[in-house]
Amino acid sequence: MPFTKDYFFRIGKTGRPQEYKYKCNICGIRILHTRSFSTHNNKYHPKEQTRFFPSSRMKPYYQDESVTIYNADCRDVLPTLEKVDLVLTDPPYGIADVWKGGGGHGWAKSKDESVLRNEWDARPPDSALMKTICNSATASIIWGGNYFDLPVSRGWLIWNKPERNFTLGEAELAWTNRDTVIRVYDANRSDVGRTHPTQKPISLMKWCIETAANNPQTILDPFMGSGTTLRGAKDLGRKAIGIELEERYCEIAAKRMSQLAMQL
Ligand SMILES: C[S@@+](CC[C@H](N)C(=O)[O-])C[C@H]1O[C@@H](n2cnc3c(N)ncnc32)[C@H](O)[C@@H]1O
């Protein structure tokens, strides 16, 4: 069926310029439609592009009664999702070059891990993607928020790592859209049983969910990594959606989802 406003009605924006979500009022299929203009020889040339929602065709990599995982680029999946209660995520910071110079203590020394990490850490989210991420939920908690273009906020979260004098930061910061005071959580780095170079402690992600406003029931992590956010959400009896570019991390996350709840 061609795109025509007789059949399709607009259901929202995607965050990309001139791109809107439409739904067919006959069969319910959802599409993304972009309308832009260019000028040439003093004439307007409208350019229209229509594509299907990727997730309306995309099969989840893993699904159970509370968790759905997509092995995909979050830029393709996010515009297709319904709004959730909380986006809790830990995006790549884009410090690949710093990382290359790395060296020092613990896992910062590992050459293999620095190479692996450089591949995805070289692609940090830009401000348009950050906006889409924040619009995908009522509440937002973004780890590494001090690296990204985000609005002023006073409700920051701090993960304080009690160890001192190691190469990486002694604390990490999460931006939130909550107008409240700063909160601090103390936890050691999760070196034991770590399956991802920047794996967060599960207890930290559970604390974030419990600290968030309005008791969130559905949680989204568009940079899922090994699935720590999802595991934390599942342990707390919430629903969660994860998106991850790299299949090897989706596999690790899927295994973590199949394990019994952690006693943490
Ligand atoms: C900082 S790590 C998250 C680690 C996670 N918090 C954990 O505990 O395992 C960021 C992850 O985002 C993934 N990633 C990078 N760009 C992405 C994109 N455009 N869409 C989906 N995932 C992406 C990377 O592969 C990486 O695993």
The ligand as an SDF file (V2000), in Angstrom:
LIG
                    3D

 27 29  0  0  0  0  0  0  0  0999 V2000
   29.5480    0.9210   28.1870 C   0  0  0  0  0  0  0  0  0  0  0  0
   28.9830   -0.5410   27.4110 S   0  0  0  0  0  0  0  0  0  0  0  0
   27.6450   -1.0990   28.4610 C   0  0  0  0  0  0  0  0  0  0  0  0
   28.0820   -2.1000   29.5060 C   0  0  0  0  0  0  0  0  0  0  0  0
   26.9280   -2.5330   30.4010 C   0  0  0  0  0  0  0  0  0  0  0  0
   26.5300   -1.4840   31.3110 N   0  0  0  0  0  0  0  0  0  0  0  0
   27.2700   -3.7850   31.2070 C   0  0  0  0  0  0  0  0  0  0  0  0
   27.1450   -3.7760   32.4540 O   0  0  0  0  0  0  0  0  0  0  0  0
   27.6470   -4.7920   30.5950 O   0  0  0  0  0  0  0  0  0  0  0  0
   28.1730    0.0560   25.9720 C   0  0  0  0  0  0  0  0  0  0  0  0
   27.6620   -1.0000   25.0130 C   0  0  0  0  0  0  0  0  0  0  0  0
   26.9290   -0.3500   23.9760 O   0  0  0  0  0  0  0  0  0  0  0  0
   27.0990   -1.0910   22.7680 C   0  0  0  0  0  0  0  0  0  0  0  0
   26.7770   -0.1660   21.6570 N   0  0  0  0  0  0  0  0  0  0  0  0
   27.5630    0.8110   21.1190 C   0  0  0  0  0  0  0  0  0  0  0  0
   26.8960    1.4760   20.1590 N   0  0  0  0  0  0  0  0  0  0  0  0
   25.6450    0.9120   20.0940 C   0  0  0  0  0  0  0  0  0  0  0  0
   24.4800    1.1850   19.3130 C   0  0  0  0  0  0  0  0  0  0  0  0
   24.4760    2.1690   18.3980 N   0  0  0  0  0  0  0  0  0  0  0  0
   23.3660    0.4270   19.5040 N   0  0  0  0  0  0  0  0  0  0  0  0
   23.3680   -0.5640   20.4310 C   0  0  0  0  0  0  0  0  0  0  0  0
   24.4500   -0.8760   21.2030 N   0  0  0  0  0  0  0  0  0  0  0  0
   25.5710   -0.1340   21.0430 C   0  0  0  0  0  0  0  0  0  0  0  0
   28.5450   -1.5620   22.8170 C   0  0  0  0  0  0  0  0  0  0  0  0
   28.7310   -2.7070   22.0130 O   0  0  0  0  0  0  0  0  0  0  0  0
   28.7350   -1.8350   24.3210 C   0  0  0  0  0  0  0  0  0  0  0  0
   28.5310   -3.2120   24.6200 O   0  0  0  0  0  0  0  0  0  0  0  0
  1  2  1  0
  2  3  1  0
  2 10  1  0
  3  4  1  0
  4  5  1  0
  5  6  1  0
  5  7  1  0
  7  8  2  0
  7  9  1  0
 10 11  1  0
 11 12  1  0
 11 26  1  0
 12 13  1  0
 13 14  1  0
 13 24  1  0
 14 15  1  0
 14 23  1  0
 15 16  2  0
 16 17  1  0
 17 18  1  0
 17 23  2  0
 18 19  1  0
 18 20  2  0
 20 21  1  0
 21 22  2  0
 22 23  1  0
 24 25  1  0
 24 26  1  0
 26 27  1  0
M  CHG  2   2   1   9  -1
M  END
$$$$
